[in-house]
């Protein structure tokens, strides 16, 4: 499964890690993806969404409630 947000398309970025001696080696910055149950027009699905899309309200999360046993 790829590390891509299904809502905004955010994906890993690449660049250089620079040491104290100014050596350059390749590195990656990964997006903060979460697997979330989301309400869609066809029902509920589990998709990978970045946290910025969750916070901004682009996704409607489905909250599963556990039934409470009578005591």
C-alpha angles and dihedrals in degrees: 000000000000124000097243128127109238093212105046102012094238109169138174117298124212133214144130131296106217117205127205089264089054095250113154121218127169120259139168134227109211123206117244099251125181130189105236134179105235133190112235133172090263095047134274124336137175112237137167110250131172118242093244090062091049093050095045092054099245088131129053107215121213112227113209112212121206112225112246115232114230113246 
